[in-house]
Amino acid sequence: MEREFSKPLTELPKFLSTISMVVDDTAFILQKLIQAERKSPAIYAPTKDLFCRVLDGGFGFDDAIHQAHALFEETERKCAVEVLEASERFLRGEQNAPITAFPVMTYQITNGMELSVSPVLLRHLNPKRLMVLHFWRTPLSSWQLSAAGTVLQSAIRKHQPEYQFCEIDFISVPFPEFASRRRFERHTWAKLKPHDEAAMVRFWNRLLEAWTDYQRRGPREIKRKRTAGLFD
């Protein structure tokens, strides 16, 4: 049987994926980089679509819940129902307005590598508001949230300067450990508390230490489980 090897990353994962990797444990970051070699299914795509359809007036909240329960794929259905139910007060209380997405933006980290920043949404309210959706089960730490705010501010200032003074709704709906359901969180710029330059250097140094180790290791042989034989 021909040996099969992994294909190491040549660039960082997208914005929130990268931010969520950065912790104090280098081994943890290294493991997350290895996991990122395999593209994950977009299980939250229907959730984001339904969430935005309620905000732009395309669906009422009850219609969105009905659509969520009707999703065929079990994981997508479960995620959509959980997120929408946790966000009900926000979705019912917000004014409807069209939503558009910015083109992919970039942010340069300390070693010159570029981070792809997307999707960043614009709600055409009066005044306009930015929006980022983070629906993963694991919550971002305050350190990670502040780093996300810094990246967003910098990318918007560079690529969409006319919107740099817009308020933001960084929507996070995680499922915290030991909780019985998801928790809705709405972070504005004041709550995100973007880092200063020195703090961001320390943040990225954590990632770059693991990235250097990851690149040094090169391709890994992929160990496949043996298919059961005739006498197994």
Secondary structure, 3 states (H helix, E strand, C coil): CCCCECCCCCCCCCHHHHHHHCCCCHHHHHHHHHHCCCCCCCCCHHHHHHHHHHHCCCCCHHHHHHHHHCCCCHHHHHHHHHHHHHCHHHHHHCCCCCEEECCCEEEECCCCCEEEECCCEEECCCCCEEEEEECCCCCCCHHHHHHHHHHHHHHHHHHCHHHCCCEEEEEECCCCCCCCCCCCEEECHHHHCCCCHHHHHHHHHHHHHHHHHHHHHCCCECCCCCCCCCCC
